[in-house]
Amino acid sequence: MDTNADLPDSDPLSDVVDALWAEEYDVERPLPGVLHVTGRFSNPERIALRAAGQADDRPVAIWATSHRGDWVLVCWNRPELVTITQKGATPQRWRHRRLPPTLNPGAQTFLDGASSPFDIVTRPKHQPTAAARTVLEMFGITEPAPPGWVAPVVEVPVPTERFVPVSAKPQRAPRAPKPEPVKPAEPEIRICPNCFMALPATGVCDNCA
């Protein structure tokens, strides 16, 4: 519920607060012209943009924080529309648009999160511009995160080493050496001591007989 329950009738944002109450969301007012909406919703950006659109041309800054801890900050001061989203432990995503007179933050193209011709593109993408920070300062906001928000702690898993034994290759049995072929013994040749000619099998030299 609103921490300032008794709002004067002249409150410029009373209809915006009433619409959020009708959705059963809790609404706080951390700063003048600034609302902080909390509740069970999955898309805080749509909640904040719709509420800013209901304000029409009235300057307003709206934080919307979901039950999961994701949040968005929408700052609207025509023609400047600044949207900052934070989901989990991911880096903040800034988007700065300059809207024409025919559009307000509740336009469907913005609710769908689509890019538009009115986006002020930064390099790298989704970084804060000096003009966007000036819009936040107009509402007295120095930090985009909602009051009391604590960044989630991301635990980095400790790497573990696993040693997988490499199976040894099976040892092959040594090959048996091939047996060398046995050469037949050469017949002994007998020589005649007189004429040095080969003797016949009879052992008697035919030349010297």
C-alpha positions in Angstrom: 0.0 0.0 0.0 1.0 3.7 -0.4 3.1 4.8 2.5 1.5 8.3 2.2 -2.1 7.0 2.5 -3.8 10.4 2.9 -3.0 12.0 -0.5 -4.4 15.5 -1.1 -7.0 15.8 -3.9 -4.6 18.0 -5.8 -2.0 15.2 -6.1 -1.1 15.1 -9.8 -0.4 11.4 -9.7 -3.4 10.2 -7.6 -5.1 8.6 -10.6 -1.9 6.7 -11.4 -1.6 5.4 -7.9 -5.3 4.4 -7.8 -4.9 2.4 -11.0 -1.9 0.6 -9.5 -3.8 -0.1 -6.3 -6.7 -1.5 -8.4 -4.1 -4.1 -9.8 -3.4 -5.0 -6.1 0.2 -3.6 -6.3 1.9 -1.9 -3.5 3.0 1.7 -4.1 5.5 3.8 -2.2 6.7 7.4 -2.8 10.4 7.6 -2.1 10.7 11.1 -3.7 8.4 13.8 -4.9 7.0 12.8 -8.3 8.5 9.3 -7.9 6.6 6.0 -7.4 7.9 2.6 -6.4 5.6 -0.2 -7.4 6.1 -3.8 -6.1 4.0 -6.9 -6.7 3.8 -10.3 -8.4 4.4 -9.5 -12.0 6.8 -11.0 -14.5 7.5 -8.0 -16.6 8.2 -4.9 -14.5 8.9 -2.8 -17.6 5.3 -3.1 -18.9 4.0 -2.1 -15.4 6.1 1.0 -15.2 5.5 2.1 -18.8 1.8 1.7 -18.6 1.7 3.8 -15.4 3.9 6.5 -17.0 1.6 6.5 -20.0 -1.4 7.0 -17.7 0.4 10.1 -16.4 0.2 11.4 -20.0 2.2 14.7 -20.1 2.9 14.9 -16.3 6.5 14.3 -15.4 6.9 11.1 -13.4 9.5 8.5 -12.5 8.4 5.0 -11.7 10.3 2.1 -10.3 8.7 -1.3 -10.7 10.2 -4.3 -8.8 8.9 -7.8 -9.3 8.6 -10.6 -6.7 11.8 -12.1 -8.2 13.8 -9.0 -7.6 14.0 -7.8 -11.2 13.3 -4.1 -11.6 12.9 -1.3 -14.1 13.1 2.5 -13.7 11.0 4.6 -16.2 11.6 8.4 -16.2 9.2 10.4 -18.3 9.4 14.1 -18.9 8.1 14.8 -22.4 9.7 14.3 -24.8 12.4 12.4 -22.9 11.7 8.8 -22.0 14.4 6.9 -20.2 14.1 3.2 -19.3 16.6 1.3 -17.3 16.1 -2.5 -16.7 17.9 -4.9 -14.4 17.2 -8.6 -14.6 19.0 -10.8 -12.1 22.8 -10.2 -12.1 22.9 -9.1 -15.8 24.3 -5.6 -16.6 21.8 -2.7 -16.5 20.2 -2.0 -19.9 19.6 1.7 -20.6 17.3 3.0 -23.3 16.7 6.7 -24.1 13.9 7.8 -26.5 12.6 11.2 -27.6 8.9 10.8 -28.3 6.8 12.8 -30.7 3.7 14.6 -29.4 1.4 11.8 -30.6 3.0 9.1 -28.4 3.4 8.5 -24.7 5.2 5.7 -22.7 2.1 3.5 -22.8 2.2 3.1 -26.6 2.2 -0.6 -27.7 5.5 -0.4 -29.5 7.2 0.5 -26.2 5.2 -2.1 -24.2 6.5 -4.7 -26.6 10.1 -3.7 -26.0 10.7 -3.1 -29.7 13.2 -0.7 -31.1 11.7 2.5 -32.7 12.8 5.5 -34.8 12.8 7.5 -31.5 15.6 5.5 -29.9 18.9 7.4 -29.2 21.4 4.7 -30.2 24.6 4.4 -28.3 27.8 2.4 -29.1 28.0 0.0 -27.4 24.3 -0.5 -27.2 22.1 0.2 -24.1 24.6 2.5 -22.4 23.6 5.7 -20.5 23.8 9.0 -22.2 24.5 12.3 -20.5 21.0 13.5 -21.4 19.5 10.4 -19.8 21.3 11.0 -16.6 20.1 14.6 -16.6 16.5 13.3 -16.8 17.1 11.1 -13.7 18.6 14.1 -11.8 15.5 16.1 -12.5 13.7 13.7 -10.1 16.5 13.6 -7.6 17.6 10.1 -8.6 21.3 9.6 -8.4 21.4 5.8 -8.8 19.1 3.8 -11.1 18.5 0.9 -8.6 15.4 1.2 -6.4 15.7 2.0 -2.7 16.8 -1.0 -0.7 17.6 -3.2 -3.6 20.6 -5.5 -3.1 22.3 -6.9 -6.1 22.2 -10.8 -6.2 25.4 -12.6 -5.3 26.5 -14.8 -8.2 28.4 -17.8 -7.0 31.1 -18.8 -9.4 31.5 -22.6 -9.4 35.0 -23.8 -8.5 36.4 -25.7 -11.4 37.3 -29.3 -10.6 39.8 -31.4 -12.4 39.1 -34.9 -13.3 41.9 -37.2 -14.4 40.7 -39.9 -16.7 43.2 -42.7 -16.9 44.3 -43.5 -20.4 44.1 -47.2 -21.0 47.5 -48.6 -22.0 47.6 -50.1 -25.4 47.9 -53.9 -25.3 51.5 -55.0 -25.8 51.9 -57.2 -28.9 53.9 -60.4 -28.5 57.2 -60.2 -30.3 57.1 -61.9 -33.7 59.1 -65.1 -33.9 62.0 -64.7 -36.3 61.5 -66.5 -39.6 63.7 -69.6 -39.9 66.4 -69.1 -42.5 66.2 -71.6 -45.3 68.8 -74.4 -45.1 71.0 -74.4 -48.1 71.8 -77.9 -49.4 75.4 -78.8 -48.9 77.5 -78.3 -52.0 79.2 -81.6 -53.2 82.9 -81.7 -52.5 84.9 -81.5 -55.7 88.1 -83.4 -55.7 91.1 -82.1 -57.7 93.8 -84.2 -59.4 97.1 -83.3 -57.8 98.9 -83.6 -61.1 96.8 -81.8 -63.7 94.5 -80.0 -61.3 91.4 -81.2 -63.1 88.3 -82.3 -61.3 88.3 -86.0 -60.6 85.4 -88.1 -61.5 83.4 -90.1 -59.0 85.8 -93.0 -59.5 88.6 -90.9 -58.1 90.9 -91.8 -61.1 91.9 -88.8 -63.3 91.0 -89.5 -66.9 93.9 -87.3 -68.1 96.6 -88.9 -66.1 95.5 -92.5 -66.3 
